């Protein structure tokens, strides 16, 4: 039986988002088979795809021992997010797969929680604040919103990723196109 998964403050359900899957594989970092393996993006000079356990990500040993990172830190740097938060997201949090490259969203001077692909319901019931933030961030107008969301489906060519602010609860959508 595997031990309980570590908790990731900025990616609270990595199994639900598909970043971590059940597996008998041995982790290249700790040399243990712990019942789960990370299948998201890894930035490293070594080939670490599908070879790290969640525990080695959470405790930072994958970052320290293997020079691995899991998200692009630039968007959080650009947003003025504190260094400790950037390091936690970049070095100790499972990333997510996107069409071009992931863009971790922030709000209330903190990184947001990643919740996977937005559902059709998430998009259809987006609050005015969620929609307005998306329009501003992606420099779009109503026609752009309609184009991005009309016929939206998770995993489609117009990808909307759901983030939630840890402080005020606002839902934000990251956007990427195939």
Secondary structure, DSSP 4 states (H G I P E B T S, - for coil): -PPPPPP-TTSTTTTTTTSEEE--PPPTTT----SEEE-S--BSSS--TT-B-HHHHHTSHHHHHH--B-S-SHHHHHTT--HHHHHHHHHHS-----SS-----EETTEEPEEEEEPPHHHHHT--HHHHHHHHHHTT--HHHHHHHHTT--TTSSEEEEEEE-TTT--EEEEEEE-
